Amino acid sequence: MRRSVRRAGAAALLTLPLLTPASGCGLTSGSPMVDDVSPGSIGRGEPLKGARLTVTSKSFTEGLILGAMMGIAFEAAGADVLDRTGIQGSIGGREAVLKGEADAAYEYTGTAWITYLGHTDPIPDPRAQWQAVHDADLKNGVTWLPPSRLNNTYALAMNQADFRKYGTRTLSQVAALSKSDPPAVTLCVEVEFANRADGLRGMQKAYGMDVPASRITQMDTGIIYTQTAKGSCTYGEVFTTDGRIKSMDLVVMDDDKKFFPNYNAAPEINSRTLAKWPAIAEVLNPVTARLDNTVAQELNARVDVDGEDPHHVALEWMKAEGFVK
């Protein structure tokens, strides 16, 4: 699954020495979160006072920011929080929540449906996708809380000059351009995306797009953004919540046929933990409800573009939103 290989920002990597995967997928270390926070609009009455909760996340920028938000929310509600964010890949953190070695994490609905639960066909409606994951995972001892609008999925993007030249806004229009003016459509994509059924191959089939290999360049994720911004390729593969979309002023094509899976972020909680501390839901739901692609792009850019620490970015946002003081 692609989120098992997502990159971490330079600042984000500073957190990784705090934890070490155990044999298999377990976790063996972490560090206490010690933010000086108190309840704002969440955590009033400290409903989690007395709880000792372990938060985990993946190691790429967005995962670290979301993990920090979750931990800070728990702290404000009175819990003692152990920080085990920054786990490489998807499976380690997932297994930790399943086994109770971690209590909670933000995860993506598409990742759960396809990678963890083994389905090949995503569900086009994002709420139905979340509901299917929620229902299927209950038997695994994991409870999914309501999802955010943050949908970190694939997309194609172009720079402003090419947008003014070609004027495409949707993938259907890109497909039409590939037929009416074939040399105009050149692609920069990751190796994985180029070979995935839910990536380039599937996208071209779904949209009737036929871009020959001679006009497709495979490269590292970070290079795609810079090359697209420079116009070295007309369209580059991007992730829809990446901060570089905004910082480089790229125009994202709408997936008008809803081909790409939904990857909405939502809290997954060990069900035993939630049964013991049901207030977890009321603490996290307002935070999750505020998350969307615009928020994610802005916060991710502060890490990946400006070099800030992901935990600091999360803490400042939580304070700015009034969730904590």
C-alpha positions in Angstrom: 0.0 0.0 0.0 1.4 3.4 -0.9 1.1 4.9 2.5 3.5 2.3 3.7 6.2 4.0 1.7 5.3 7.7 2.1 8.1 10.0 2.8 8.7 11.9 6.0 9.7 15.5 6.1 13.2 16.4 7.2 11.9 17.8 10.5 9.6 14.8 11.0 12.6 12.5 10.9 13.9 14.0 14.1 11.2 12.1 16.0 12.1 8.7 14.8 14.9 7.8 17.3 12.2 7.9 20.0 10.8 4.5 19.1 12.0 1.1 17.9 9.9 -1.6 16.4 10.0 -4.9 18.3 10.3 -8.2 16.7 7.3 -8.7 14.5 5.1 -5.6 14.5 5.2 -4.6 18.2 6.4 -1.5 19.8 9.1 -1.4 22.5 9.7 2.2 23.3 8.3 5.7 23.3 8.3 8.9 25.3 5.7 10.7 27.3 4.0 13.7 25.7 4.6 16.6 28.1 2.7 19.5 26.4 1.5 22.2 28.9 -2.1 22.2 27.7 -5.4 22.5 29.3 -9.0 22.1 28.0 -10.3 24.5 25.5 -13.4 23.6 23.5 -12.5 19.9 24.1 -11.5 18.0 27.2 -13.6 20.1 29.6 -13.9 18.4 33.0 -10.9 16.2 32.1 -13.0 13.1 31.2 -9.8 11.1 30.5 -8.1 11.9 33.9 -6.5 8.7 35.1 -6.2 7.2 31.6 -2.8 6.1 30.3 -3.1 6.2 26.6 -0.5 5.2 23.9 -0.8 7.0 20.5 0.9 5.8 17.4 1.2 6.9 13.8 3.1 6.4 10.5 6.3 8.2 9.9 5.4 10.5 7.1 4.7 14.2 7.8 0.9 14.0 7.8 0.9 11.0 10.0 3.1 12.6 12.6 1.0 15.8 12.6 -2.3 13.8 13.1 -0.7 11.6 15.8 0.4 14.7 17.7 -3.0 16.2 17.4 -4.5 13.1 18.9 -2.1 13.0 21.8 -2.5 16.7 22.6 -6.3 16.2 22.7 -5.9 13.4 25.1 -3.5 15.4 27.3 -6.0 18.3 27.4 -8.7 15.9 28.6 -6.5 14.8 31.5 -4.8 11.6 30.1 -1.1 10.7 30.5 0.0 10.0 26.9 2.8 7.9 25.6 4.1 9.0 22.2 4.8 6.1 19.9 4.3 8.1 16.7 6.5 7.7 13.7 6.3 4.0 13.0 7.7 3.1 9.6 5.1 1.6 7.2 1.5 0.9 7.8 1.5 -2.5 9.4 3.4 -1.8 12.6 1.0 0.8 14.0 -2.0 -1.1 12.8 -0.8 -4.3 14.6 -0.1 -2.3 17.7 -3.7 -1.0 17.9 -5.0 -4.5 17.2 -3.0 -6.0 20.0 -3.5 -3.2 22.5 0.1 -2.2 22.5 -1.2 1.2 21.3 -4.6 2.6 22.0 -5.3 4.9 19.1 -4.1 6.2 15.8 -5.4 8.2 12.8 -5.7 5.9 9.8 -7.0 6.1 6.3 -10.2 4.4 5.2 -8.8 3.3 1.9 -5.7 1.8 3.5 -7.8 -0.2 5.9 -10.3 -1.4 3.3 -7.7 -2.5 0.7 -4.5 -3.3 2.7 -5.8 -4.5 6.1 -9.1 -6.0 5.2 -8.1 -7.4 1.8 -10.7 -5.9 -0.5 -9.7 -5.1 -4.1 -12.5 -2.7 -5.1 -12.8 0.6 -3.2 -16.2 2.0 -2.4 -16.7 5.3 -4.3 -18.8 7.1 -1.7 -16.5 8.2 1.1 -19.0 7.8 3.9 -20.0 4.4 2.7 -16.3 3.5 2.5 -15.9 4.5 6.2 -19.0 2.7 7.3 -17.8 -0.5 5.6 -14.4 -0.3 7.3 -16.1 0.5 10.6 -18.4 -2.5 10.4 -15.7 -4.9 9.2 -13.2 -3.9 11.8 -15.4 -4.3 14.8 -14.8 -8.0 14.8 -11.0 -7.3 14.9 -11.4 -5.4 18.1 -11.0 -2.0 16.5 -13.6 0.8 16.5 -13.5 3.6 13.9 -14.7 7.0 15.0 -16.4 9.4 12.5 -14.1 10.4 9.5 -12.7 13.7 8.5 -13.1 15.4 5.1 -9.3 15.1 4.7 -8.9 12.7 1.8 -5.3 12.0 1.0 -5.6 10.3 -2.3 -3.9 10.3 -5.7 -4.4 13.1 -8.3 -2.7 14.7 -11.3 -1.7 18.4 -11.1 -0.2 20.9 -13.4 1.5 24.3 -13.1 -0.2 27.6 -13.7 1.4 28.2 -17.1 0.3 24.9 -18.5 -3.2 25.4 -16.9 -3.5 28.7 -18.8 -2.3 27.0 -22.0 -4.5 23.9 -21.9 -7.3 24.8 -19.4 -8.0 21.3 -18.1 -9.7 20.9 -14.8 -10.7 17.3 -14.8 -9.2 13.9 -15.7 -11.8 13.5 -18.4 -10.5 16.7 -20.0 -6.9 15.4 -19.7 -8.0 12.2 -21.5 -9.6 14.3 -24.2 -6.5 16.3 -24.6 -4.4 13.1 -24.9 -6.4 12.3 -28.0 -6.8 15.8 -29.6 -3.2 16.8 -28.9 -1.2 13.8 -27.9 2.2 15.5 -27.4 0.6 17.9 -25.0 0.1 15.2 -22.3 3.3 14.2 -20.6 3.3 12.6 -17.2 5.7 12.5 -14.2 4.8 9.6 -11.9 6.2 7.4 -9.2 7.3 3.9 -10.1 4.7 2.4 -7.8 1.9 4.5 -9.2 2.9 3.6 -12.7 2.4 -0.1 -12.0 -0.6 -0.1 -9.6 -4.1 -1.2 -10.7 -5.5 1.7 -8.7 -2.8 4.0 -10.1 -1.8 4.9 -13.7 -2.9 1.7 -15.4 -6.3 1.8 -13.9 -6.7 5.6 -14.3 -5.9 5.3 -18.1 -8.4 2.5 -18.5 -11.2 4.3 -16.5 -10.8 7.5 -18.5 -10.0 6.0 -21.9 -6.6 7.7 -21.7 -3.8 6.4 -23.8 -0.4 8.0 -23.0 2.5 6.1 -24.5 5.4 5.1 -22.4 7.7 7.6 -24.3 5.7 10.4 -22.6 5.7 9.0 -19.1 8.7 9.6 -16.8 9.1 7.7 -13.6 10.8 9.5 -10.7 10.9 10.0 -6.9 7.9 11.7 -5.3 9.7 14.9 -4.3 11.1 15.4 -7.8 7.7 15.1 -9.4 6.5 18.2 -7.6 9.5 20.3 -8.7 9.5 19.0 -12.3 5.7 19.7 -12.6 6.2 23.2 -11.2 8.9 23.8 -13.8 6.8 22.4 -16.6 9.1 19.5 -17.4 6.0 17.4 -17.6 2.5 18.7 -18.2 1.0 16.6 -15.4 2.5 15.2 -12.3 1.2 12.6 -9.8 0.5 14.2 -6.5 -1.1 13.4 -3.1 -4.1 15.7 -2.6 -3.1 16.9 0.9 0.6 17.5 0.1 1.7 21.0 1.2 3.8 21.4 -1.9 0.6 21.7 -4.0 -0.1 25.1 -2.4 3.5 26.3 -2.0 4.2 25.6 -5.7 0.8 26.9 -6.8 -0.2 23.7 -8.7 -3.7 23.1 -10.1 -5.2 19.7 -9.2 -7.3 17.9 -11.7 -10.7 16.7 -10.4 -11.2 13.0 -10.5 -14.6 13.4 -12.0 -15.3 9.7 -12.5 -14.3 9.0 -8.9 -11.7 6.4 -9.9 -9.2 6.8 -7.1 -10.0 5.3 -3.7 -11.0 7.5 -0.8 -8.4 7.8 1.9 -10.2 9.8 4.5 -8.4 10.1 7.8 -10.3 8.8 10.9 -9.4 7.7 14.4 -9.1 3.9 14.9 -9.3 3.0 18.5 -8.7 -0.3 20.3 -12.2 -1.3 21.2 -11.3 -2.4 24.8 -9.7 1.0 25.4 -12.8 2.8 24.0 -15.1 0.7 26.2 -13.1 1.7 29.3 -12.7 5.4 28.2 -15.7 6.2 26.0 -15.0 10.0 26.4 -12.3 9.4 23.8 -15.0 9.9 21.1 -16.2 13.2 22.4 -12.6 14.5 22.7 -11.6 13.5 19.2 -14.7 14.1 17.2 -14.5 17.9 17.0 -10.8 17.8 16.0 -11.5 15.2 13.2 -14.5 17.2 12.0 -12.3 20.3 11.4 -9.7 18.4 9.2 -10.0 18.8 5.5 -7.5 19.0 2.5 -6.9 22.7 2.9 -6.0 22.4 6.6 -3.7 19.4 5.8 -2.0 21.1 2.9 -1.3 24.2 5.1 0.1 22.1 8.0 2.1 19.7 5.9 3.7 22.6 4.1 4.9 24.1 7.4 6.9 20.9 7.9 7.9 19.8 4.3 8.4 23.3 2.9 9.2 25.5 5.9 11.1 22.9 8.0 9.0 23.2 11.2 8.6 20.3 13.7 5.4 18.4 13.1 4.5 18.2 16.8 4.9 22.0 17.2 2.8 22.6 14.1 0.0 20.4 15.5 0.2 22.1 18.9 0.0 25.6 17.4 -3.0 24.6 15.3 -4.8 23.0 18.2 -4.4 26.2 20.2 -5.3 28.4 17.2 -8.5 26.5 16.7 -9.4 26.8 20.4 -9.4 23.1 21.1 -6.8 23.4 23.8 -5.2 26.3 25.8 
